[in-house]
Amino acid sequence: MSTLGELRQRIEGQGLDMTASRLKVSRILYDLECRGFHGSETREAILGFVPGRIELLGKHTDYAGGHSLVCAVDRGFLFLATRTDTPLVRMIQPGTEFLPAQFPLSADIEPPLGRWENYPMTMTQRLAANFGWRGTDPVGVDIAFASDLPVGSGMSGSSALMMLTFCALSWAKGLQEATLFKANIATGEDLAMYLACAENGQSFRDLAGQTGVGTFGGSEDHTAILNCRDGSLSYYSYAPTVLAEELSWPEDWALLIGFSGVRAEKTKSAREKFNAASRRAVRAVESFNEARSTHHSLLRDLPQTAAFADSEIEDRVRQFFEEETRYMPAAIAALRGHDVGGFGEQLNLSHRASARLLGNVAPQVDALQKSALSLGAAGATCFGAGFGGSLYAVTAAERAEEIGRAWQALYASTHPEESREASFFRTRPSSGIRLWNGAESHRLVDELFDAGS
């Protein structure tokens, strides 16, 4: 384990295996530590990176018991955490997007809806309740963090922020040694499901649920952020979470992200819209059970030919099965065959079905999809919860820079207001959460569960 002074020396000396952009963020964290924490050089500290994620296919399928094709990305939250001798969580970051926060390390705190502190406070509350932490315990944590992930982009920054809090608290409190932790969480997939339950408020095995952040989501975000591997896409099934296949990302393909500038923040304006899509999946199952005297629990259990009088429910069921049985299998086949055109066509079909049947595609995101295709992308689709957020496009790597520049310029000319907050960048499939022990980083799941390198 490193001390704060040792980490500082490595950051200054660039002795960490970071990209140039992430190293820049680490220097911001160094400045933050000096100004905000005033800690001893001998304090134990950890440095970690919690990535965002892309759901390449599998729109609103995880909580319905389906599959999704996901990857972690090379942008996200870099954080520095140190133990303290007071039972508080203190969090600071540069800029004004996330104002400083301080709250007790206790199950009795009340997370405020609509504010960024809701996420770390909800995680803290759940961990304290499940593992018997008391507000009088003489261990707390200071966390400095910075992010190069656009806020509200649909790349799961909210889940990443909760998982960042988990990383810092579990390290500070030695959570992996707790009897209840070992009895209930044995794999990276287990941990992803537990962290998803912390977010949506459900219980996980013997670990009782609470309120959560107010959204009724599944575990695909947490699964990708924890378990994905560098250079690979992961194909998971859910309820329970099981890895079906890992597929290599072709080196001559490029992933371009276009954030529309319309924020999709799940504890704010997008929350009820997101929950409405989740509720329609539940209503479909309930309606089918009532009509047929069955006892199904998930959309995946229904026959694909099931008919419903309610057109919204009919559309929701149709979208699920089209995504589950058509677009994802065909896209995976194209990926195996190194067929970028075939892969892109499935993205386009999925995007149109999402707009038509889920109704979660904002006009600005739809405009991004059409413009990406007009500029020569092989395919493009919205991703994440929707109702704002981002779109990703797949292109030949040799044309990525050209298409990316033109894409951004075209959006600025057609959507000048939104383009003030919009963001365009190239990314790549990357590793799940990493922690630095010494000069090298390792995936968190490998350290916790001996999952291999």
N, C-alpha and C positions, 0 to 999 in steps of 0.2 A: 504494500500500500504506500502511496506517495504522500508527502506532506505538501502543504500549500507552497512552501518555499521551493521545493523540488519541481512542482508543476510550473511555477512561475519561471524558473530557470529554463525548463524545456520549451515553454512557450516563447520566451525571448530568444532562445537559441534555435528555434524552428526544429527542435528535435522530436517532433511528433509526426506520424504519418498522415498528414492532412493535405488536402488540396490547397492551392494558393488562396482561394476565396474563403475556405474554412479557417485558414490560418489568420486571415484578416479579422474574422469574427472572434477568434480566440484572443487577439490583442485587445479588442473591445472589452472582452471579459476581464482581461488583466487590468485594464484601466478601471473597470467597475469595482473589482475587488479592492483596489487601492483606495478608491474614494468611498466605497459604501460599507465595507465589512470591517476594516481596521483589525484584521485577525492576526494571530501569531503565526510566524513562519513555520512553527512546528505543529500546527494543527493538521490533523489528517484530512485529506481532501481527495475528491475524485473529479475527473473530467469525463464527460460523456457527450455523445451525439445521438439525438432522437430524430429520425428522418420523417419526412412526409411520405405519402404513398400515392400511387395511381392505381385505380381499379380499371384495368384495361377493358374488361367485360364482366358483367354480373351486376347489372343495375338493380338495386333493391332486391337482391336475391338471397343474401346471407341470412337475414332474420326470417325468411320464408323457407329455410331448409335447403336452399339450392347451392350452387357453386359460384365461384368467382375466380377470375384470372387477375392476379395482383403483383405489384412490385413495390419495394421501397425505392426512394429516389435520393439523389445526392444533395438535396436541400432539406433544411429542418432546423432543429433547435440544438445549439451547442450550450452546455451548461457546466458550471463549476460549483460543487457543493462542498461545504465544510461542516463538521460537527460543532455544536455549541453546547454549553452547559445550562441552557434554559429551554423549557419545553415550548418553544415557538418555532414557527416556520416563517422565515423572512425571505422575500423574493424581490430582486431588482433587475432591471435591464436598461440599456441605453434608449434614449428617445422617449416619446410620449405615448406610444401605442399601448404599453403595459405600465401603468403607474406602479410605484413601489407598494408592496403588500406585506402585511404582518398579521398572523393569526395564531391562536393556540394550537398545539398539537394535541387535539382532543376530539372525542366523538360528539361533543356538545356544541360545536360551532354551527352556525346557520349560513350556508353559502348563499350569496345574493344572486338571483337570476338576472341575466342581462349584462353582467359585468365579467371581465376576464378572470377575476379571482374565483368565480364559481367553479372553474375546472380544478385548480389545485386544492381548493378548500374541500370540494366533494371527495377527491381522492384521499385527502388527509382524514376526513371524517370517517370514510369507509374503513380505511386501514386501522384507525384507532378503535373503531367499534368491533371489528372482526378479530383483532389480535390483542385486545385488552390494554391498549396504551392509555395512560392517565395523563391528565394535564399537569400533574405534579411530577411526572417522571423527569429526571435531570438530564435529558438528552433532547436537543432540538437540531435544526439544520438551517444553514444559510445557503441560499441558491442565487447565483448570478447567471443569467441566461441571455442569449441573443439569438435571433432567427433571421434567416434569409428566405423564409417561406412567406409568400404574400398572404396577409390576413384575409380570411373569408374566401380563399381560392378553391375550396373543395378538396384540398390535398391532405385533409385530416389533421390540420394544425391543432384543433381543439383536443383530439384524442392524444396527439403527440405531447401536448402540454400536460395532460393528466399523467401520461406515462413517464414524462420527465420527473414529475413530482414523486411518482412511485419509485423510480430509480434512486432518487436522493434519499427518500425516507427509508426504503428497504435497506440501503447500504448503511445509513446512520444507525439504524436500530437492529441490524443483523437479522432481518426478517427471514432470510432463507434457512436459518437454524431453528425457527419456531416450530413447535410440534404441529400446530394447526396448519401451518404452511406446508410442511412435508406431507401431512396426511391428505391434503386436498389438491396440491399442485405439484405435479411430477414431471411435466413436459412444457415446452414452449407453447404448445397449443392449449394446455390447461391454463397457463398464465394469461394467454390472450383472452380466453373465455372469461376468466375471473375479472380482468381489467375491463372488459366490455360490460360485465355485470355491474362493476363499480360505476360505470358511466350511465347505464340505463336503469339502474336501481334494482335489478333482479338479484335473487340469491344464487350462490354457486356452491353446490354441495353443502358442506357444513357451515359455510360462511354466509351469514344472513344478509339480505339486501336492505337498502335504505331508499332514499328518494331518488338519487342519481341527479343528473343535470336536466332532466325533463324531456329527453328524447327516447324514442322506442326503437333503437337501432340494434344491429347484430354485432358480430365480432370480426368482420373482415378487416377493418382498419387496424385493429390491435394485432391481428394475426400477421398482417403484412409488415407493420412497423417493428414487430419483434423478430419474426422468423425468416423473412426473405433473405436471400443470399445475393452477393455481388454478381452482376452479370446475368441474373436469371429471373424468369417469371415463375410464379408459383400458382398452381391450380389447386384450390382448396374446395372441399365440401364442408357444410356447416350443420350444426345441431345434430351431433357434435362436430367440432372442428377436426378435420382429417386432411392431411396433405395427400392429394391424388397424384401429382406429378410436378416435377421441376423441369422447365424448358429453357435452354440457352437463348439469350437475346442475340440475334445476328449482328455482327460487328459492322456490317455495311448498311444497317438500318438506323435511323435516328428518331428519337422522340422529341417533339417540340410541344411546349406548353404555351397556351394562350389564356391568361387570366383576363376575364372580361371587364374587371373593375367593378362588377356588381357582386357585392359580398353575399356569401351564403353562410351565415353564422347561425349555428343550430340552437343557440340559446337566445336568439333575437328574432328577426322577422321571418327567417326560414323555418323556425322550429315547428310551428303548427302545420305548415305545408308538408314538411318531412313526416311528421307524425300522422298526417292524413293518409299518406301512401301506405304507411305501416298498418294503420287501422283498417284500410280497405282489404289488406291481405288477411287480417284476422276475421273481418266480416265475411269474407268469401268462405273461409273454412266453417265458421259458425252457421252460415246460411246453408251450405251443403249438408252439414251434419243434421240440421233441423229437418231438411227435406228428405234425407235418406236414412235417418236414424243411425248414422255412423258416429264414430268417435275420433275423427282425424284431428291432428293438432297443427299441421303445417300445410302450406300450399302445395308442397311437393307431393303430399299424400293424395291429392285429388286427381281424378282422371283428367287428361288433357281436354277431353270432349265435354267436360261439365259445362252446363248452360245456366245462366243466371238472369233473372228479370231485371236486376239493377245494372244498367249499362256501365256505370263506373266500376263495379265489381267485375263485370265481364271483361272490361278492358284490362283491369289489373291482373286477372288470371291469365289472360292471353299474353300480356307482356312478359310475365314470369316464364311461361313455357316456351315462348319464342326465344327469349334470351338463353334459357336453360338447355333447350334441345336443338336449336338451330345455330344461333350466332356463335356461341362459345365453342361447340365441337368443331364447327367449320373453320373458325379462326385458328384453333389449335392444330388442325390438320394442315392449314396453310403455313403456319409457323414451322411445323416439322419439315414441310416441303420447301422451306425457304422461298415461299411465294408471297412477296410483299403486296402484289395486286390483290390476290385472294384474301389476304389478311385485312387489307384496307377495306375491301368490299363489305366484310362482315361488320367492321366498325361503322360504316355508313348505314347499313341496315339497322343496326342496334340503335344508332342515334335517332333515326327516323321513327322507330318503334317507340322509343322513349318519349319523343315529342308527341306522338299521336296517342299513345295509350296510357303513359304515366302522367303526361302533362307537366313535366318538371323541367322543361328546357326553356330558359329565358330567351327572349328575342335576340339579345346581344350575343349569347352563346351560339344560337342557331346561325347568326350572321357570321360568326367566326368559323363555323363548320363549312359553310358554303364558300367562304373566301379561301380557306385552306385548300379545298379541292380545286378551285379555279386557278390557284397558283401552282398546282402540280403535286400536291400531297397524294400519297397512295390511298389514304383514308383518314377520317377524323371523327371523333365522337366526344360528346359530353361525358363526364364521369362524376362519381361521388353522389351526394344526396340530390344535387340539382338546385333549381330555383335561384339561379345565379351561378357564381363559381367559374369553372374553367372548362377548357376543351383540350384534348391532346391530338396531335396529328403525327402520323408515321410517314417518313419520307426516306428516300435514298440518302445515305450519309453524305455523299458528295454534293448534294443539293441543299442540305439542311440550312447552311448559313444564308444562302441566297433566298430561299423560301421564307425563312424566319424574318429577315429584314423586310421583305415585301409584305408579309402578313401583318407585321406591326404597323407599317406605314399605311396600309389600306384601312386598317381598323381606326387609326387616328384620323383619317380623312372622313370616314363614314360615321364614327361615333366619338366626336371630339370631347364630349363631356365625360363619358365613361373611361376614355383612354387616359385621363389624368391619373387614375388609380390602376389602370391595366398594367400587365406585366407579361413579357414574352421571353422565353429562355429555352435552351436545350437542356435536357436532363438524360439520365441513364438509369437502368435498373441497378440498385445498390444494396448494400448490406443493411440488415435490421440493426436495432439499437446497439451501439458500440460504447465500451468503456475503455479508458486507457489505464493500463497497469504498467508503469514504467513508460518506455518510449513507444510501445506497440499497442494497438487496440485489438479487442476481441469482442465478438458478439456477446451480448448479455446472456442470451439463452445458452450459449456454449459454456459460460462460466457457471451458470446456475445449475444446469442439468447435464453437463458433460455431453453436449449434443454433437461434438465434433467440430472441426474447423471448416 
